[in-house]
Amino acid sequence: MATGPLWQRIAWFVAIWFASVAALAVVAFAIRLAIL
């Protein structure tokens, strides 16, 4: 995938970053629900 055009690399980076942030948000929300 690294051999693709620049926009494709940027799209992959944004997708991976968004997925990681969403996963962290879900985990934090689950922990908050478990505590409360």
Backbone as XML, in Angstrom:
<?xml version="1.0"?>
<chain id="A" units="angstrom">
  <residue number="1" name="MET">
    <atom name="N" x="0.828" y="-1.208" z="0.000"/>
    <atom name="CA" x="0.000" y="0.000" z="0.000"/>
    <atom name="C" x="0.864" y="1.261" z="0.000"/>
  </residue>
  <residue number="2" name="ALA">
    <atom name="N" x="2.112" y="1.124" z="0.409"/>
    <atom name="CA" x="2.998" y="2.290" z="0.479"/>
    <atom name="C" x="3.404" y="2.765" z="-0.914"/>
  </residue>
  <residue number="3" name="THR">
    <atom name="N" x="3.164" y="1.938" z="-1.935"/>
    <atom name="CA" x="3.560" y="2.316" z="-3.292"/>
    <atom name="C" x="2.460" y="3.103" z="-3.993"/>
  </residue>
  <residue number="4" name="GLY">
    <atom name="N" x="1.331" y="3.303" z="-3.308"/>
    <atom name="CA" x="0.213" y="4.028" z="-3.916"/>
    <atom name="C" x="0.479" y="5.524" z="-3.955"/>
  </residue>
  <residue number="5" name="PRO">
    <atom name="N" x="-0.448" y="6.268" z="-4.530"/>
    <atom name="CA" x="-0.309" y="7.724" z="-4.591"/>
    <atom name="C" x="-0.381" y="8.349" z="-3.204"/>
  </residue>
  <residue number="6" name="LEU">
    <atom name="N" x="-0.033" y="9.624" z="-3.132"/>
    <atom name="CA" x="0.028" y="10.297" z="-1.832"/>
    <atom name="C" x="-1.343" y="10.358" z="-1.175"/>
  </residue>
  <residue number="7" name="TRP">
    <atom name="N" x="-2.382" y="10.632" z="-1.945"/>
    <atom name="CA" x="-3.715" y="10.752" z="-1.344"/>
    <atom name="C" x="-4.168" y="9.429" z="-0.747"/>
  </residue>
  <residue number="8" name="GLN">
    <atom name="N" x="-3.726" y="8.309" z="-1.373"/>
    <atom name="CA" x="-4.120" y="7.004" z="-0.829"/>
    <atom name="C" x="-3.417" y="6.751" z="0.502"/>
  </residue>
  <residue number="9" name="ARG">
    <atom name="N" x="-2.147" y="7.147" z="0.578"/>
    <atom name="CA" x="-1.419" y="6.981" z="1.846"/>
    <atom name="C" x="-2.051" y="7.845" z="2.933"/>
  </residue>
  <residue number="10" name="ILE">
    <atom name="N" x="-2.439" y="9.069" z="2.572"/>
    <atom name="CA" x="-3.081" y="9.957" z="3.553"/>
    <atom name="C" x="-4.423" y="9.366" z="3.989"/>
  </residue>
  <residue number="11" name="ALA">
    <atom name="N" x="-5.168" y="8.802" z="3.037"/>
    <atom name="CA" x="-6.467" y="8.210" z="3.368"/>
    <atom name="C" x="-6.295" y="7.033" z="4.329"/>
  </residue>
  <residue number="12" name="TRP">
    <atom name="N" x="-5.276" y="6.198" z="4.081"/>
    <atom name="CA" x="-5.017" y="5.064" z="4.969"/>
    <atom name="C" x="-4.626" y="5.555" z="6.361"/>
  </residue>
  <residue number="13" name="PHE">
    <atom name="N" x="-3.785" y="6.600" z="6.418"/>
    <atom name="CA" x="-3.351" y="7.124" z="7.717"/>
    <atom name="C" x="-4.531" y="7.673" z="8.500"/>
  </residue>
  <residue number="14" name="VAL">
    <atom name="N" x="-5.395" y="8.423" z="7.820"/>
    <atom name="CA" x="-6.563" y="8.998" z="8.490"/>
    <atom name="C" x="-7.512" y="7.894" z="8.959"/>
  </residue>
  <residue number="15" name="ALA">
    <atom name="N" x="-7.692" y="6.865" z="8.137"/>
    <atom name="CA" x="-8.602" y="5.777" z="8.501"/>
    <atom name="C" x="-8.093" y="5.024" z="9.729"/>
  </residue>
  <residue number="16" name="ILE">
    <atom name="N" x="-6.792" y="4.742" z="9.753"/>
    <atom name="CA" x="-6.212" y="4.033" z="10.899"/>
    <atom name="C" x="-6.276" y="4.904" z="12.157"/>
  </residue>
  <residue number="17" name="TRP">
    <atom name="N" x="-5.991" y="6.211" z="12.003"/>
    <atom name="CA" x="-6.039" y="7.116" z="13.151"/>
    <atom name="C" x="-7.456" y="7.219" z="13.699"/>
  </residue>
  <residue number="18" name="PHE">
    <atom name="N" x="-8.436" y="7.351" z="12.792"/>
    <atom name="CA" x="-9.823" y="7.471" z="13.233"/>
    <atom name="C" x="-10.282" y="6.196" z="13.934"/>
  </residue>
  <residue number="19" name="ALA">
    <atom name="N" x="-9.866" y="5.037" z="13.415"/>
    <atom name="CA" x="-10.264" y="3.767" z="14.024"/>
    <atom name="C" x="-9.673" y="3.632" z="15.427"/>
  </residue>
  <residue number="20" name="SER">
    <atom name="N" x="-8.415" y="4.057" z="15.591"/>
    <atom name="CA" x="-7.775" y="3.947" z="16.904"/>
    <atom name="C" x="-8.431" y="4.897" z="17.906"/>
  </residue>
  <residue number="21" name="VAL">
    <atom name="N" x="-8.752" y="6.110" z="17.461"/>
    <atom name="CA" x="-9.406" y="7.075" z="18.353"/>
    <atom name="C" x="-10.798" y="6.576" z="18.735"/>
  </residue>
  <residue number="22" name="ALA">
    <atom name="N" x="-11.525" y="6.011" z="17.776"/>
    <atom name="CA" x="-12.861" y="5.492" z="18.062"/>
    <atom name="C" x="-12.782" y="4.329" z="19.051"/>
  </residue>
  <residue number="23" name="ALA">
    <atom name="N" x="-11.783" y="3.465" z="18.889"/>
    <atom name="CA" x="-11.627" y="2.332" z="19.797"/>
    <atom name="C" x="-11.322" y="2.820" z="21.213"/>
  </residue>
  <residue number="24" name="LEU">
    <atom name="N" x="-10.457" y="3.827" z="21.328"/>
    <atom name="CA" x="-10.134" y="4.367" z="22.651"/>
    <atom name="C" x="-11.364" y="5.005" z="23.285"/>
  </residue>
  <residue number="25" name="ALA">
    <atom name="N" x="-12.175" y="5.690" z="22.479"/>
    <atom name="CA" x="-13.383" y="6.327" z="23.002"/>
    <atom name="C" x="-14.366" y="5.275" z="23.502"/>
  </residue>
  <residue number="26" name="VAL">
    <atom name="N" x="-14.510" y="4.187" z="22.757"/>
    <atom name="CA" x="-15.426" y="3.118" z="23.168"/>
    <atom name="C" x="-14.944" y="2.470" z="24.462"/>
  </residue>
  <residue number="27" name="VAL">
    <atom name="N" x="-13.638" y="2.240" z="24.568"/>
    <atom name="CA" x="-13.088" y="1.632" z="25.781"/>
    <atom name="C" x="-13.287" y="2.559" z="26.977"/>
  </residue>
  <residue number="28" name="ALA">
    <atom name="N" x="-13.023" y="3.855" z="26.787"/>
    <atom name="CA" x="-13.202" y="4.808" z="27.885"/>
    <atom name="C" x="-14.672" y="4.876" z="28.298"/>
  </residue>
  <residue number="29" name="PHE">
    <atom name="N" x="-15.574" y="4.843" z="27.316"/>
    <atom name="CA" x="-17.003" y="4.891" z="27.629"/>
    <atom name="C" x="-17.430" y="3.635" z="28.381"/>
  </residue>
  <residue number="30" name="ALA">
    <atom name="N" x="-16.907" y="2.474" z="27.974"/>
    <atom name="CA" x="-17.253" y="1.221" z="28.645"/>
    <atom name="C" x="-16.737" y="1.221" z="30.081"/>
  </residue>
  <residue number="31" name="ILE">
    <atom name="N" x="-15.529" y="1.742" z="30.282"/>
    <atom name="CA" x="-14.971" y="1.802" z="31.637"/>
    <atom name="C" x="-15.801" y="2.746" z="32.506"/>
  </residue>
  <residue number="32" name="ARG">
    <atom name="N" x="-16.217" y="3.873" z="31.920"/>
    <atom name="CA" x="-17.033" y="4.821" z="32.688"/>
    <atom name="C" x="-18.365" y="4.189" z="33.069"/>
  </residue>
  <residue number="33" name="LEU">
    <atom name="N" x="-18.965" y="3.445" z="32.151"/>
    <atom name="CA" x="-20.235" y="2.780" z="32.463"/>
    <atom name="C" x="-20.025" y="1.707" z="33.528"/>
  </residue>
  <residue number="34" name="ALA">
    <atom name="N" x="-18.892" y="1.011" z="33.469"/>
    <atom name="CA" x="-18.624" y="-0.044" z="34.442"/>
    <atom name="C" x="-18.424" y="0.552" z="35.834"/>
  </residue>
  <residue number="35" name="ILE">
    <atom name="N" x="-17.753" y="1.714" z="35.895"/>
    <atom name="CA" x="-17.514" y="2.350" z="37.193"/>
    <atom name="C" x="-18.824" y="2.904" z="37.752"/>
  </residue>
  <residue number="36" name="LEU">
    <atom name="N" x="-19.584" y="3.592" z="36.903"/>
    <atom name="CA" x="-20.846" y="4.152" z="37.365"/>
    <atom name="C" x="-21.921" y="3.067" z="37.367"/>
  </residue>
</chain>
